[in-house]
Amino acid sequence: MSMRILLLGKIGQLGWELLRTLAPLGEVVALDYPEIDLSQAGAARQAVRLAAPQVIINASAYTAVDRAESEEPVALAVNGRTPGELAEEAAALGAALIHYSTDYVFDGAKGSPYLETDAPHPLNVYGSSKLAGEDAIQQVGGSFLILRTSWVYSLRRASFVTKVLEWSRGQPSLRVVSDQVSNPTWARMLAEITAQLLAKAGEHPAGWLSERRGLYHLAGDGYASRLEWAQAILRLDPKRGEQVARQILPARTAEFPTPARRPLFSALNCSRFTNVFGLRLPDWQESLRLAMEAG
Ligand SMILES: NC(=O)c1ccc[n+]([C@@H]2O[C@H](COP(=O)([O-])OP(=O)(O)OC[C@H]3O[C@@H](n4cnc5c(N)ncnc54)[C@H](OP(=O)(O)O)[C@@H]3O)[C@@H](O)[C@H]2O)c1
């Protein structure tokens, strides 16, 4: 099999892993800032025209949730406008588009894991900008997958996991919120499952994906509060001897005011993806164990 793939966001948590998992599928043209600035209108369009891929994978995004509150135009350009440009160019080429979105399109009021059919209602600029991107792709149609994921982490870029490990080395006692709940998702697993999907798609990915096109939830199986996640990180830490933290205490989101409001319960139900593709992400604790062992 030899597919021509354009990957945007190759330096990000997910993009870095995708660059590796996609390699066996064919030729990957990979870009990121500053080679390409997706806040500029037309940049994504031009990249697609130059690469002429069969598949476009958009792992780039403006992900600074708090900063987005004061930089709405940039967040909207990268997360809202760029996906629409990619969808239009994909449709013009007969290519497939795989795009990632977020649990932050929801307000967290439902109280049980969200389905694709639940109405989105973002609480912050980042969530609204990502929702605008989803809408733009769906308006164009064509061959696309929008994979909504949540709480993505890697150990090689600053993430909740690396922050908890860092705090555990410097503070005798940690306080972590127990009222934010979602599915921790290892970037490498998300990249693996994306590559496996494309391998299943075979020689004509646009046609195969077009029959299955749409919006899917895809995140680590099961869910946890940030407190439970932090507890698991400390327990699975291969260098526990370096920890000076002796206790981890629950806190409430309201005690740590941030510029962006966050949904409290934004766990995703991923059954639709499993039913359609016959693949699922492993349990979040199992993935975390593997991630910590991999270092
Ligand atoms: N991280 C999470 O917890 C989370 C949760 C739910 C969904 N998601 C979604 O999952 C996907 C992957 O997220 P991630 O965690 O891998 O994100 P990430 O680590 O922040 O990577 C995003 C990449 O996009 C690049 N980018 C940002 N602005 C750009 C611009 N103007 N022009 C070109 N490139 C630009 C970033 O470059 P710089 O680093 O130079 O800015 C970075 O390399 C995104 O769609 C995200 O919305 C993430």
The ligand as an SDF file (V2000), in Angstrom:
LIG
                    3D

 48 52  0  0  0  0  0  0  0  0999 V2000
   -4.6120   18.4660   24.3230 N   0  0  0  0  0  0  0  0  0  0  0  0
   -5.8170   18.0920   24.7180 C   0  0  0  0  0  0  0  0  0  0  0  0
   -6.0680   17.8710   25.9090 O   0  0  0  0  0  0  0  0  0  0  0  0
   -6.9320   17.8930   23.7210 C   0  0  0  0  0  0  0  0  0  0  0  0
   -8.2040   17.5480   24.2080 C   0  0  0  0  0  0  0  0  0  0  0  0
   -9.2380   17.3500   23.2910 C   0  0  0  0  0  0  0  0  0  0  0  0
   -8.9960   17.4910   21.9400 C   0  0  0  0  0  0  0  0  0  0  0  0
   -7.7460   17.8460   21.5100 N   0  0  0  0  0  0  0  0  0  0  0  0
   -7.5570   18.0090   20.0690 C   0  0  0  0  0  0  0  0  0  0  0  0
   -6.6360   17.0260   19.6270 O   0  0  0  0  0  0  0  0  0  0  0  0
   -5.8560   17.5390   18.5330 C   0  0  0  0  0  0  0  0  0  0  0  0
   -4.3840   17.3840   18.8450 C   0  0  0  0  0  0  0  0  0  0  0  0
   -4.0830   18.1270   20.0250 O   0  0  0  0  0  0  0  0  0  0  0  0
   -2.6320   18.1500   20.6710 P   0  0  0  0  0  0  0  0  0  0  0  0
   -2.8140   18.0030   22.1340 O   0  0  0  0  0  0  0  0  0  0  0  0
   -1.7230   17.2420   19.9410 O   0  0  0  0  0  0  0  0  0  0  0  0
   -2.2230   19.6890   20.3760 O   0  0  0  0  0  0  0  0  0  0  0  0
   -0.8110   20.3910   20.4650 P   0  0  0  0  0  0  0  0  0  0  0  0
    0.1830   19.5220   21.1580 O   0  0  0  0  0  0  0  0  0  0  0  0
   -1.0620   21.7750   20.9900 O   0  0  0  0  0  0  0  0  0  0  0  0
   -0.3740   20.4750   18.9470 O   0  0  0  0  0  0  0  0  0  0  0  0
   -1.0010   21.3280   18.0360 C   0  0  0  0  0  0  0  0  0  0  0  0
    0.0070   21.7280   16.9800 C   0  0  0  0  0  0  0  0  0  0  0  0
   -0.6150   22.7150   16.1540 O   0  0  0  0  0  0  0  0  0  0  0  0
    0.3250   23.7660   15.9540 C   0  0  0  0  0  0  0  0  0  0  0  0
   -0.2590   25.0680   15.6790 N   0  0  0  0  0  0  0  0  0  0  0  0
   -0.8890   25.9150   16.5340 C   0  0  0  0  0  0  0  0  0  0  0  0
   -1.1540   27.0890   15.9360 N   0  0  0  0  0  0  0  0  0  0  0  0
   -0.6810   26.9770   14.6630 C   0  0  0  0  0  0  0  0  0  0  0  0
   -0.6310   27.8740   13.5600 C   0  0  0  0  0  0  0  0  0  0  0  0
   -1.0950   29.1270   13.6370 N   0  0  0  0  0  0  0  0  0  0  0  0
   -0.0780   27.4290   12.4060 N   0  0  0  0  0  0  0  0  0  0  0  0
    0.4450   26.1680   12.3100 C   0  0  0  0  0  0  0  0  0  0  0  0
    0.4450   25.3020   13.3330 N   0  0  0  0  0  0  0  0  0  0  0  0
   -0.1090   25.6950   14.4920 C   0  0  0  0  0  0  0  0  0  0  0  0
    1.0650   23.8120   17.2700 C   0  0  0  0  0  0  0  0  0  0  0  0
    2.2710   24.5360   17.1100 O   0  0  0  0  0  0  0  0  0  0  0  0
    2.8410   25.3750   18.3780 P   0  0  0  0  0  0  0  0  0  0  0  0
    3.1220   24.3830   19.4460 O   0  0  0  0  0  0  0  0  0  0  0  0
    4.0340   26.0650   17.7990 O   0  0  0  0  0  0  0  0  0  0  0  0
    1.7290   26.3140   18.7520 O   0  0  0  0  0  0  0  0  0  0  0  0
    1.2730   22.3490   17.5810 C   0  0  0  0  0  0  0  0  0  0  0  0
    2.4270   21.8020   16.9770 O   0  0  0  0  0  0  0  0  0  0  0  0
   -6.3270   18.9810   18.3470 C   0  0  0  0  0  0  0  0  0  0  0  0
   -7.3240   19.0120   17.3650 O   0  0  0  0  0  0  0  0  0  0  0  0
   -6.9440   19.3340   19.6790 C   0  0  0  0  0  0  0  0  0  0  0  0
   -7.9140   20.3690   19.5530 O   0  0  0  0  0  0  0  0  0  0  0  0
   -6.7060   18.0390   22.3610 C   0  0  0  0  0  0  0  0  0  0  0  0
  1  2  1  0
  2  3  2  0
  2  4  1  0
  4  5  1  0
  4 48  2  0
  5  6  2  0
  6  7  1  0
  7  8  2  0
  8  9  1  0
  8 48  1  0
  9 10  1  0
  9 46  1  0
 10 11  1  0
 11 12  1  0
 11 44  1  0
 12 13  1  0
 13 14  1  0
 14 15  2  0
 14 16  1  0
 14 17  1  0
 17 18  1  0
 18 19  2  0
 18 20  1  0
 18 21  1  0
 21 22  1  0
 22 23  1  0
 23 24  1  0
 23 42  1  0
 24 25  1  0
 25 26  1  0
 25 36  1  0
 26 27  1  0
 26 35  1  0
 27 28  2  0
 28 29  1  0
 29 30  1  0
 29 35  2  0
 30 31  1  0
 30 32  2  0
 32 33  1  0
 33 34  2  0
 34 35  1  0
 36 37  1  0
 36 42  1  0
 37 38  1  0
 38 39  2  0
 38 40  1  0
 38 41  1  0
 42 43  1  0
 44 45  1  0
 44 46  1  0
 46 47  1  0
M  CHG  2   8   1  16  -1
M  END
$$$$
